[in-house]
Every structure is written in C-alpha cells, then in structure tokens.
Amino acid sequence: MAEAALMLDFYGELLTPRTAETMSLYYNDDFSLAEIADQFDVSRQSVHDTLKRGRRQLMEYETKLCLIKRMRERQSLFEELSSDLAKNDVEQAKKHLKDLVNLD
C-alpha cells in the first residue's frame, strides 16, 4: 500500500481526476471501498476496478519514467555520503559524491 501511495504522489497528476481522487481516498485517507462507493454513488466493484486500473497505470509510468527508482538511488547515495563524512572517509565521500553527480 505504501508503494502505491508513493507512486500516486509522483504520478497522480497523470491520472484522470476521478481515478486520482479515488486512489487518494483509498491510499492516503484510508477510506474503504464502501465509503468511496457511497461518496461517488457507484458500486464497490466500480471502485475496485478504478483502483486496479489506476495501480496498473502508475506501475506503467514508473516502468517508463523510473522516477521513484532514481529517487531511491539518490537517497542511498546521500546516506552513504553522509556516513562517509561522519567517519571522515574523504576518499569514499568523493567517490559517492561523484556517483551522485553522475546519476541519471
């Protein structure tokens, strides 16, 4: 669920407004299928289908754009760089900084 919420943060604007709102209610606001169905006056099956379609679209965007993957790579390098600096390991810090600069 956290992964879907993260993808929604990154790519939610690319979804239709209804799909984005449905997914936000479900993943960010912890609404149940029934609560969302009542709000939009649709069936729970319709909400389920919208969520399934939305997740599939978000996964396709991540596969093509890799924004979350790149963010995680940067985050990892920042953590390693921070650790290197805390240990006064200048050479390793330079390597990680170079890797960070050269990251796609």
TIGUVO-346394 format. One record per residue: residue in one letter; x, y, z negated of N, C-alpha, C, CB in turn. Coordinates in steps of 0.001 Angstrom, whole numbers, plus 500000, padded with zeros to 6 digits. Glycine has a CB too. Layout:
<rs>
AXYZXYZXYZXYZ;...
</rs>
This chain:
<rs>
M500813498805500000500000500000500000500855501256500000499075499999498809;A501938501236499238502806502406499183503413502684500556503915502207498136;E503727501629501274504297501785502618503301502464503552504712500416503193;A502041502074503478501009502691504316500834504155503949499669501944504173;A500883504477502660500752505870502223501928506702502738500671505953500679;L503121506121502723504297506826503228504178507069504731505574506031502916;M503759506050505470503565506221506913502481507259507186503195504878507575;L501455507278506360500388508267506515500936509675506303499236507987505525;D501827509845505335502450511154505115503253511598506333503356511113503880;F503956510672506934504800511008508078504005511196509370505837509931508277;Y503064510318509619502415510270510929500917510557510906502637508935511536;G500376510910509760498936511112509634498359512132510598498618511527508253;E499128513152510915498657514191511840498461513663513260499641515351511861;L499039512523513560498898511941514891497631511097515025500112511094515214;L496991510812513909495748510039513922494562510960514181495561509281512589;T493433510370514526492222511177514646491873511698513253491033510347515264;P491191512828513179490847513370511858490080512372510986490021514632512022;R489152511641511555488349510684510784489209509545510261487209510126511641;T490082509021511106490968507938510675491925508427509592491761507376511873;A492495509607509786493424510162508798492722510384507459494025511487509307;E491513510914507493490782511165506249490414509854505557489514511990506528;T489966508882506329489622507576505764490841506948505101489065506639506856;M491966506987505780493184506391505234493664507152504003494285506362506297;S493549508462504024493953509257502871493091508937501650493868510750503201;L491795508826501861490908508478500747491275507111500171489435508483501208;Y491579506175501030491872504810500588493252504711499935491786503844501771;Y494286505222500602495652505040500121496105506095499121496585505035501276;N495667507329499286496135508392498396495200508634497218496301509670499173;D493898508491497454492924508812496410492302507578495765491835509673496983;D492720506390496189492261505117495622490748504917495689492703505021494194;F490132505399496754488710505132496963488547503687497411488097506114498012;S487447503076497056487139501726497524486504501809498907486198500989496526;L486416500667499571485742500631500871484305501119500735485770499204501462;A483635500701499671482237501093499462482108502601499253481649500345498258;E483023503189498493482968504637498254483179505420499546484022505048497216;I484112504967500356484366505637501636483173505450502559485655505092502303;A482627504255502583481456503977503423480291504877503030481043502495503310;D480061505052501742478988505940501280479249507382501698478843505857499756;Q480492507809501590480827509197501931480583509485503411482288509492501577;F480906508536504271480759508746505714479472508149506281481943508154506435;D478688507531505417477428506909505829477650505873506934476439507981506306;V478611504985506671478919503885507588479022502608506758480253504154508393;S479193501482507422479326500209506708480748500027506170478955499035507633;R480877499148505187482210498821504673483058498175505767482106497881503451;Q482419497407506630483144496785507746483727497851508663482215495847508546;S482972498909508890483461500013509720484682500671509079482348501058509940;V484629500865507773485778501442507055486969500500507156485425501714505562;H486736499215506944487806498218507049488447498260508434487261496806506760;D487623498305509465488134498347510840488942499617511087486977498256511846;T488462500736510569489176502011510725490535501946510039488343503181510148;L490572501383508837491841501250508115492802500326508856491596500721506695;K492286499227509353493124498271510089493694498912511352492312497010510456;R492843499605512095493282500282513316494300501383512980492066500882514072;G494032502127511918494945503187511502496303502651511103494352503960510358;R496333501557510323497613500940509934498390500490511161497376499740508994;R497676499905512111498337499446513336498950500635514087497331498690514249;Q498209501733514174498725502920514860499943503480514129497630503998514971;L499875503548512803501002504062512027502241503193512220500637504137510540;M502058501887512246503187500977512456503788501166513846502743499518512265;E502938501408514837503438501659516191504248502950516236502273501729517194;Y503773503992515556504520505251515516505882505050514859503722506330514762;E505920504309513749507188504078513070508122503238513936506954503392511720;T507589502256514637508409501431515525509053502285516613507562500314516158;K508299503232517140508808504070518226509682505217517731507656504626519024;L509312505849516618509995507060516175511029506826515075508987508044515696;C510855505801514289511797505405513223512098506516512210513092504948513844;L511155507395511944511405508491511011511613507996509583510254509476511050;I510837507028509168510968506508507802512268505728507661509762505610507437;K512601504953508664513868504203508647515042505167508527514014503334509927;R515018506232509307516109507219509257516160507924507909515947508254510375;M514985508242507351514945508889506048515583507988504995513495509235505658;R515271506702505050515835505761504077517342505614504248515164504396504211;E517807505632505490519251505564505732519937506793505147519551505450507248;R519356507972505374519921509203504816519920509155503293519133510429505308;Q518817508711502739518681508621501289519762507712500707517281508101500908;S519987506589501338521008505651500879522397506286500943520973504366501722;L522680506969502044523987507621502177524156508744501157524163508173503596;F523099509510500888523168510554499863523470509946498492521847511351499814;E522830508824498182523071508160496899524510507671496804522102506985496711;E525022507090497887526405506623497893527370507797497773526698505822499170;L527080508880498470527917510078498401527924510637496983527421511147499398;S526768510710496376526654511207495005527451510335494043525183511261494573;S527360509033494224528114508101493383529617508287493581527713506649493697;D530029508444494835531450508663495132531959509927494451531677508755496653;L531180510988494522531593512253493912531648512138492395530639513379494318;A530714511408491812530711511220490360531953510451489907529436510477489918;K532452509564490774533644508768490459534928509442490956533521507370491077;N534799510647491527535940511373492096536645510579493190536933511721491003;D535896509778493920536435508996495032536282509827496308535703507603495166;V537244510715496523537158511687497609537171511017498978538300512679497512;E538006510033499164538098509374500472536787508684500848539242508352500472;Q536211507973499899534936507303500169533831508340500382534563506348499005;A533882509437499633532892510509499795532996511113501192533089511608498718;K534228511308501671534420511837503031533830510889504066535919512067503320;K534044509590503864533504508594504794531980508656504812533977507175504408;H531368508691503635529907508729503577529357510045504127529430508525502139;L530072511133503903529641512418504459529714512386505981530507513571503906;K530779511798506517530906511662507965529782510789508520532278511067508335;D529493509678507844528386508809508265527065509566508255528292507576507351;L526883510397507251525647511171507130525521512182508263525596511888505777;V526607512852508585526599513839509675526348513160511013527930514614509717;N526889511971511208526761511269512486525494510433512607527947510388512691;L524680510415511573523439509647511616522510510238512662522754509625510233;D521873509381513426520943509836514478519918510769513929520250508665515139;
</rs>
